[in-house]
Amino acid sequence: MTKPISMRLLLIPFAAIVLLTLATGACKSSSGPATFCDTSCLKDSIKFIKEEHPYQPYVYISADNCVADTITWSYIDMGINRKLGLTDLVGTPVTLDKNKVGCFIKDTAYAWLYFNDCNTGRGFQLKIPFNKKENIGRKSSGLNAFDPKFSVADGLLAYSDRGNLFVEDMATGKTAMMTFGAKVDIDYSKIHETVDSIHVTPTHVWAKVLLGSEWKTLEKNIELK
């Protein structure tokens, strides 16, 4: 009689462990996919200031109820603050994490603001001039280095038009290009379905791209001009 009793006693904690494992797995599966960011609640404004410049040009992104709301940019003696809604600028609502936003300020001429949407990982790039008469540049196909599979050297931007990969120097405006050799039907909100990874320097471009049904690696020596 003692042997069956001992087996039953052993089975009780084993069953409990199985149930706990299943419950934990169920909790994980029902928690939903992780976002691209550590947090999608932007509580404080994001501020970029070129403090070493005598006019201290700046770009601010203000937050409203956890959401990036308005971009403001100006500099000392400019006379006005330029303001635009972020959704109006990029054409779609986005959520931001301060660690997935970068800015390059070219004196009092313009600023490049680049970031990734927390929900989709999609990269955006905005060239915002301080002069009201100049147009704002918008790119919703940014391959930003915030994505861990995209290596882009400091000072450069990378983006695509579904047939080519472009590189641009933010300080000089000089560009270079590598063709994919075919049109690629890229969904930029699911970028890794077609563009697995890239490595971009001022002199060389490498990319792994889905062409047709086959993954191919492409590379090219470039010259920014």
C-alpha positions in Angstrom: 0.0 0.0 0.0 2.9 2.4 0.6 4.1 2.4 -3.0 0.9 3.6 -4.6 0.6 6.3 -2.0 4.1 7.5 -2.7 3.5 7.7 -6.4 0.3 9.7 -5.9 2.2 12.1 -3.7 4.9 12.5 -6.4 2.3 13.0 -9.1 0.6 15.9 -7.3 3.6 18.4 -7.5 4.3 17.2 -11.0 0.8 18.0 -12.1 1.0 21.4 -10.4 4.2 22.1 -12.4 2.5 21.2 -15.7 -0.5 23.4 -14.9 1.8 26.3 -13.9 3.8 25.9 -17.1 0.6 25.9 -19.3 -0.7 28.9 -17.4 2.5 30.8 -17.9 2.6 29.9 -21.6 -1.0 31.1 -22.0 -0.2 34.4 -20.3 2.7 34.9 -22.7 0.8 34.1 -25.8 -2.1 36.4 -24.8 0.1 39.4 -24.0 0.4 40.4 -27.7 3.5 41.2 -29.7 6.2 43.4 -28.3 6.5 46.9 -29.8 9.6 48.1 -31.5 10.4 50.3 -28.5 11.1 49.9 -24.8 8.0 52.1 -24.2 5.4 53.7 -26.4 4.4 56.3 -23.9 6.2 59.6 -24.5 5.8 61.4 -21.2 8.3 64.3 -21.7 9.3 66.5 -24.6 12.3 65.4 -26.6 14.7 68.3 -27.1 17.7 68.7 -29.5 19.8 71.9 -29.2 23.0 72.8 -30.9 24.4 74.5 -27.9 27.9 75.2 -29.4 26.3 77.4 -32.1 25.9 81.1 -31.1 22.2 81.1 -32.1 21.5 77.7 -30.5 19.1 76.2 -33.1 16.8 73.6 -31.6 14.1 71.1 -32.4 11.5 70.0 -29.8 9.0 67.2 -30.0 6.2 67.8 -27.4 4.1 65.0 -25.9 0.4 65.0 -25.2 -1.2 62.1 -23.3 1.8 59.8 -24.0 1.7 60.6 -27.8 4.2 62.7 -29.8 2.1 65.7 -30.8 3.9 68.7 -32.2 7.4 69.5 -33.6 8.7 73.0 -32.8 11.9 74.4 -34.3 13.7 77.8 -34.2 16.8 79.6 -33.0 17.7 82.7 -31.1 16.8 85.9 -33.1 14.8 83.9 -35.6 11.7 85.8 -34.4 9.2 83.0 -34.6 8.8 79.4 -33.5 7.8 77.1 -36.4 5.3 74.5 -35.4 3.6 71.5 -37.1 1.7 68.5 -36.0 3.8 65.3 -36.3 0.9 63.4 -37.8 0.5 66.1 -40.4 4.1 65.9 -41.3 4.4 62.1 -41.8 0.9 61.5 -42.9 0.0 58.9 -40.3 -0.2 58.7 -36.5 3.1 57.5 -34.9 4.2 56.7 -31.4 7.8 57.5 -30.3 10.4 56.4 -27.8 13.0 59.0 -27.0 15.7 56.3 -27.6 14.5 55.8 -31.2 14.7 59.5 -32.3 17.7 61.3 -33.6 18.4 64.8 -34.9 21.1 66.5 -36.9 21.1 70.3 -36.9 22.9 72.1 -39.7 23.5 75.5 -38.1 20.5 77.7 -38.9 19.9 76.2 -42.3 18.0 73.0 -41.6 17.6 70.0 -39.3 17.2 66.3 -40.1 14.8 64.6 -37.7 14.7 60.8 -38.0 12.8 58.2 -35.9 11.0 54.9 -35.9 7.4 54.3 -35.1 7.1 52.1 -32.0 4.1 50.1 -33.2 5.5 49.1 -36.6 9.2 49.9 -36.5 8.8 51.9 -39.7 11.5 54.5 -40.2 10.7 58.2 -41.0 13.1 61.0 -41.9 12.2 64.7 -42.0 14.3 67.6 -43.4 12.9 70.7 -41.7 14.4 74.1 -42.9 14.4 77.1 -40.6 13.5 79.3 -43.5 9.7 79.3 -44.1 10.1 79.7 -47.8 11.8 76.3 -48.2 9.9 73.0 -48.4 10.0 70.3 -45.8 11.4 67.0 -47.0 9.6 63.9 -46.0 10.7 60.2 -46.3 8.6 57.4 -44.9 11.0 54.7 -46.2 13.8 55.3 -43.7 16.2 52.5 -43.0 17.3 53.9 -39.7 20.1 52.6 -37.5 17.6 52.3 -34.5 16.7 49.0 -36.1 19.3 46.5 -34.8 19.6 44.9 -38.2 20.4 48.2 -40.0 23.9 49.5 -39.6 24.3 53.0 -40.8 27.4 55.1 -40.1 27.0 58.3 -38.1 26.1 61.3 -40.2 24.4 59.3 -42.9 20.8 58.4 -43.7 19.7 55.4 -45.7 16.3 55.0 -47.4 14.7 53.1 -50.3 12.3 53.7 -53.2 11.5 49.9 -53.6 14.1 49.6 -56.4 17.2 51.2 -54.9 18.9 51.9 -51.7 20.0 55.5 -51.2 22.6 57.0 -48.9 22.7 60.7 -48.0 25.2 62.7 -46.0 23.1 64.9 -43.7 25.8 67.6 -43.4 26.5 68.0 -47.1 23.4 66.7 -48.9 25.7 64.5 -51.1 24.1 61.1 -52.1 24.9 57.8 -53.5 22.8 54.8 -54.7 22.8 51.1 -55.1 20.2 49.4 -57.2 18.4 46.2 -56.3 18.2 45.3 -59.9 14.5 44.8 -59.7 11.4 46.4 -58.2 10.9 45.1 -54.6 7.3 45.2 -53.2 8.3 46.6 -49.8 5.8 47.1 -47.0 7.8 49.6 -44.9 5.7 48.7 -41.8 7.0 45.1 -42.2 10.4 45.9 -43.6 12.2 42.7 -42.7 9.9 40.6 -44.9 11.8 42.0 -47.8 14.9 43.8 -46.5 16.6 41.7 -43.9 19.6 43.8 -43.1 21.9 46.6 -44.4 25.4 47.9 -43.7 26.1 51.4 -44.9 29.4 53.4 -44.7 30.5 56.5 -46.6 32.3 54.3 -49.1 30.4 51.0 -49.2 26.8 49.6 -49.1 25.8 46.1 -48.4 22.2 44.7 -48.2 20.3 41.4 -47.9 17.1 41.7 -49.9 14.3 39.3 -51.0 14.3 39.4 -54.8 11.4 37.3 -56.1 11.5 34.2 -53.9 15.2 34.2 -53.1 17.3 36.1 -50.6 20.3 37.8 -52.2 23.2 39.8 -50.8 24.1 42.9 -52.8 27.0 45.3 -52.3 28.7 48.2 -54.0 31.5 50.7 -53.4 30.0 54.2 -53.4 31.1 57.8 -53.7 28.9 60.4 -52.1 28.5 63.3 -54.5 
